[in-house]
Structures are given as structure tokens and as C-alpha cells.
Amino acid sequence: MQEKRYSDMGEYELKQEIASLKEKGRKAEQLGMVNEFAVLERKAIMAQSYLLNPKDYLPGEIYQIAGDPGTYFKIDYMNGVFAWGYRLDGDKAEEALPIAMLIKLERG
């Protein structure tokens, strides 16, 4: 059976998929299956990205990277649910991050 792509799923299906992936991830983590846990976590982030609006993520803006405190990412351009850009503290190598990994910085 062909698995349905996240881009073809509705909100309800995506939320069910995220819950399922997180549950499988918890089990993998408890069993010490580090690689499996990382893969499942990444899939959940991808699915979460499809629940967000890419138009809310703006080129030129800087975002914090979820799960990596103190690491910031500047968006050069958007392609679907991926933000292309670079980490501010890195070697400026271009990379793509799913938008669910990006946290808006509080202005104030």
C-alpha cells in the first residue's frame, strides 16, 4: 500500500499521524533505539510543518531553531514547508529546515 504524503493529508489526518509518530517515538526512546527515535521525531516535525502556513515565515527574518537554544536561522527563501537559509553561528552553508523547527523571535 502506498503511504499518503503529508501534503495530501487534511488537518485531522496530520494530527493523527503526529500522535502516532510521537507514540512510536516514545516507545523507541524507552527501548534505547536512538536512531529510530530520531527518524520518528523528524517525521513528526515534517507532519507538523504541513499544519503551519508557510506565508507566516518571511525571507530576511531570523528565527530560533526549536530544540537548539541559542541557535538562530535566517531565511533566504521559502520552498513549500521548507525555509532555506543558514544558521547565524555556523559556516553560512545553505540548508533547508522544515518550518515547524522555527520559532518566531519575540519582539519587544
C-alpha positions in Angstrom: 0.0 0.0 0.0 1.3 3.4 -1.0 1.6 5.7 2.0 -0.2 9.0 1.8 2.0 12.1 1.5 1.7 14.7 4.2 0.9 17.3 1.6 -2.2 15.2 0.6 -3.4 14.9 4.2 -6.0 17.1 5.9 -5.6 18.6 9.3 -7.3 15.7 11.1 -5.1 13.1 9.3 -2.0 15.1 10.0 -2.8 15.3 13.8 -3.5 11.6 13.9 -0.2 10.9 12.1 1.7 13.2 14.5 0.2 11.5 17.6 1.1 8.1 16.1 4.7 9.1 15.4 5.1 10.6 18.8 3.8 7.4 20.5 6.1 5.3 18.3 8.9 7.7 19.2 8.3 7.3 22.9 8.5 3.5 22.6 11.7 3.7 20.6 13.2 6.0 23.1 12.3 3.7 26.0 13.8 0.8 24.2 17.0 2.8 23.6 16.6 2.9 19.8 18.2 6.2 19.3 18.3 6.2 15.5 14.7 5.1 15.2 13.6 7.8 17.7 15.4 10.5 15.7 13.7 9.4 12.5 10.3 9.4 14.0 10.9 12.8 15.6 11.9 14.2 12.3 8.8 12.7 10.6 6.6 14.3 13.3 8.3 17.7 12.7 7.6 17.3 8.9 4.0 16.5 9.5 3.6 19.5 11.9 5.1 21.7 9.2 2.1 20.9 7.0 -0.2 22.3 9.7 1.5 25.7 9.5 1.2 28.4 7.0 4.5 28.9 5.0 3.4 32.5 4.4 4.0 33.2 8.1 7.7 32.6 7.6 9.4 35.5 5.9 12.7 35.7 4.0 15.1 38.0 5.7 13.6 37.2 9.1 15.6 35.4 11.9 14.1 32.5 13.9 15.3 30.4 16.8 15.7 26.7 16.0 13.5 24.5 18.2 15.4 22.1 20.4 18.6 24.1 19.9 18.6 27.0 22.3 20.8 29.9 21.2 20.9 28.8 17.6 19.3 31.1 15.1 18.4 30.7 11.4 18.0 33.4 8.8 15.6 32.6 6.0 16.8 33.4 2.4 13.7 32.0 0.7 10.8 29.6 1.1 10.0 26.5 -0.9 6.8 24.8 0.3 7.1 24.0 4.0 10.9 24.4 3.9 12.8 27.5 4.9 16.1 27.8 3.0 18.8 29.8 4.7 21.6 29.5 7.1 22.5 29.3 10.8 23.9 32.6 12.1 26.6 30.9 14.2 27.5 28.4 11.5 29.7 28.5 8.4 26.8 30.1 6.4 26.3 26.9 4.5 22.8 26.9 2.9 20.4 24.4 4.4 16.6 23.7 4.4 14.7 23.4 7.7 11.0 22.3 8.0 9.1 25.4 9.3 7.9 23.5 12.4 11.5 23.7 13.6 11.5 27.5 13.5 10.4 29.7 16.5 9.4 33.3 15.9 11.5 35.7 18.0 9.5 37.8 20.4 9.8 41.4 19.6 9.9 43.8 22.5 
